[in-house]
Amino acid sequence: MKAVRTLVMFILGAIFLIGNPAYSAFDTWINGNTVSFHYDSTLTGLFGDPTVVGNSLFFTPTDFTAIALNNSGSNATNEIFNLEVKGIGDTNIIGANLTEKGAYILDSPTVEEPTVSATGQMWALNGNDPSMNLTDSLIATDAFSHTGLSSKDWEANANLDLGTWGSDKVILTLENILTANALSAGDTAFIEKTQIVLSVTAVPIPAAIWLFGSALVGLIVTGRRTISE
């Protein structure tokens, strides 16, 4: 039964990769030091076009905001970005870290404060085995608090440990949500995202694996010679 369940998950994952336009229309490569980032240049949305430094992608959004004034209630802005990360040469991907930064304003003449939030998730799908996937929530490092009419900085993070996968290819989905909520006259709730950094950790495939493979091939060849003699 376990084998059947695994096979079904693999088939569904393969169908997802092939049938989902977000993953089948990657048209742009950016090379880092030991990995390449592959994405659809027409679907960067509020993220904007990235730049690469080392094994990190840097986005500098200019219009990723949520704002609510007076008693207007809730306002939300969201964006999703999909990409493939592939090791260059004999390299496995063992981790992904997402760090986001921005600023916010919370001000109210009443006791009941308006609120803002920066949330989302980072998903990873093993590009060599679609049945393997991981998710981590994007969580702010500090609580959002009253600012008056001045702005404060915020930061949020998500991390994925991919070391057990032993894979040189990973599909990542970055989900980003900003919300602002104002309930009373005079309320100001504003939040913006100004920086998104995706950092990937990759390591060379251990030489021992290649030595083992070479030894195995040698045994097979020797065995064939022995049989033929």
N, C-alpha and C positions, 0 to 999 in steps of 0.2 A: 504493500500500500504506500509506503514511504517513497519507493522508487517511482510509482505512478504519479504521486503528488509532485515530486521533483520534475518529472518529465512535463507535466502539465504547466508548471510555473515557467519552465524554460521556453515552451512553445508560446505561451502568452507573452513573455518578455520579448521574444523574437518578433512576434506580430506587432507588438507596441513599437519596437524600434523601426521596423520596416514601414508600418502604416501611419506613424505619426509624422506629419509634415515638419514639425518643429525639429525632429531629429534626422530627417532624411534630406533636408535642403541645406545642410552646412556648405557654405561656399567660400569661406575665408579661413586661411591659416595664419597664425602668428606663432613664431618659434621662440621659446624660452631657452634656458641653458640646456636642460635635459628633457623637456617636454614640449609638445606643440598643442596650441589651443585652436580648436576648430569650431566655428559658429556661423550662423546666418547673418550677414551684414545688414540685411533689411529688417531684422527683428531685434535690434538692440534696444529699441523703445526708449524709455526714460533713463536707461543706463547710459546711453551714448556710446560712442566708439571707444574701445579700450586701447591702452598702450601696455607694453610688456617690459618688465624689468626682472631679470633673473627668471624664476619660475612663478612670477606673480603677474596677474592682470590688474590694471588700475583703471577704474572708471571715475569720471568726475561729472556727475549729473548736474544739470543747470536748471531743471524745471521739475524736480521730484519733490513736491511739497503737498502738505495738507493744511487747510486753514478753516477755522470756524469762528465766527464773531457773534457777539451778543447772545441771543437765544436761538441760534440757527440749528442747534443740534449737532449731529455727527457728520463728518466729511472724511472720506477715505480715498487714498490713492494707492494703487498697487501695480506691480510690474513683475513679469517672470522672464528670466533669461536662461536659455538652454545652450549647452556647449559640450563638446567632446574634448577630453584631454588624453593625449597619447604619448607614451614614452618614446624618446628618440634613441634609437639603437637598442641595446639590451638593457632596458630600464623598466622597473616596476614602480607603479604609483602607490604610495603607502599612506598618504594623508592629504586632506584638504582643509584649509582654514579660511573662513569668510569674516572679514572685519569691515564694519560700516560706521561712518561718522557723519555728524551733521550738527545742526543747532535748533533750538526751540525757544518759544516764548509762551509763558503761562501767566496771565494777569486777570484779576477780577476784583471788583469793588465789594463783592459779597463774600460770605463765609464759604459758600459752596464753590470750590475751585473748578475751573475747566480742566480738561485732561488731554494729553497727547500720548501716542505710543509708536514704537518702531518694532515691528514683528515680522515674522516670516519663517522660512525653512530652507535648508539646503538638502537636496536629495542626491544620492549617488547610486548609479546602476553599473554593475560590472559589465564592461563592453564585451568581454569574452564569455560571460555566463550570466545572462539576463535574469536568472532566478535569484541572484544575489543583489541585495539593495540595502541601503542604510539611509537614515534621516536624522537630522539634528535641527532643533529649533533655534532661531535667531533670538538672542536674549540680550537686553540692555544691561550694561555693567552696573549702572546706578539708576535709582528711581527718579522719575521726572517730578520736579518740585516747582513751587512758585518762583517766578523770575522777576516779577514786576514788568516794566517795559524794556528791560534789558534781555539779551539772549544768553543762553547757556549752551555749552557743547554737550553732545551725547555720543555714546559709542555702544555698539552691539556686536556680538560674536556668535559664530557657529563653527563647530569642529567635527570632522569625520576621521576616524581611524580606519584606514583601508589596508592595513598591513597584512591581515590574514588572507586577503584575496589573491595575492600573487599575480596581479593583472597589470598589463602594460597599457590598458585602455579603460577609461571611465567616462560615463555620461553623467554630467552634473546639471541639476536644475536649481536655479537661485530664485526663490520667491521673496518678494519684498512688499511690505504693507506699511503705510503711514496712516495714522488716524488722528483726527482732532475733534474735540467735542466741547461745545459751549452751550450753556443752559440759561444764563441770566444776562440781563442788559449790562453792557459794559465788559462782558467777558472777551478775552482774546486767547485763542488757542492756535498756535502756529508751530509747525515742525517741517524741517527740510533735510534732505539727504544730499551731502556734498561730496562724499568719497566712498567708494566701494572697492575693496581689495580682496581678490581671490588668490591665495597662495597655495601652491601645490608642492608636496614633498615627494621626491622620487629618488630611488636608489638603484645602483647597478644590480642586475641579477647576479646572485652569488656565483663566483667562479666554480665553486664545488659542484654546482648543478651541471655545468658544462663538462667538468671532469668526469662526473658520474655518467653523463650521456656518452662521452667518448669511450669510457671503459665498457659500457654496455654494448656499443657498436662493435668494439673490439672482440668481446665475447661472442657476439652473434657471428661475426666473420670467422673467428677461430672454430666455432662449432660447425659452421657450414663446411669449412675445409676438412675437418675431421670426418664428417659424415661422407663427403665425396671421396675421401681416401679409403 
